[in-house]
Amino acid sequence: SLILNRVLKITLSTADAIICVSHTCRDNLIVRAAIDPSVVHAIPNAVDPSKFTPDPAKRPKDGRVKVVVVSRLVYRKGVDLLVGIVPQLCSKFTNVDFIIGGDGGKRLDLEEMVERERLQDRVEF
């Protein structure tokens, strides 16, 4: 909204440095608040992939792959993309299932997609 943009511009105009959690957030803030890009930095949330390497011995013997999505289920998080791609992936890869965790305004869209595409056995909430 225009009011929020103005509030951002006023409150952040004297900041020496601003940190955003993603490059997209950084770019959006620079545009919305008309801030000098040199003071806005992106430091993405860190994940150490070595701590999340699956143990091949613990993989399901049936060869099923679980795709886990945990997010606020809102448009700006890309839920509309998820609604479009889940049916395609389920059709193309018969061994792929989805676990979706979260809540938000677009959860109903996901639930309707599961019903419409008859994916109740492949997608769980």
Number of C-alpha atoms within 10 A of each C-alpha: 6 9 8 11 14 14 12 17 18 13 10 15 15 9 10 9 13 15 13 17 13 14 14 11 15 19 16 13 19 18 13 16 19 16 20 11 14 10 13 19 17 15 11 12 8 7 8 7 8 7 7 8 8 10 7 7 7 7 11 10 7 7 9 13 14 14 12 14 14 11 14 17 23 16 13 9 12 13 20 15 10 15 18 12 12 22 19 10 14 17 13 10 12 11 14 17 20 19 13 17 14 12 14 12 11 18 20 12 16 20 16 12 18 19 11 11 12 12 18 13 9 17 21 14 15
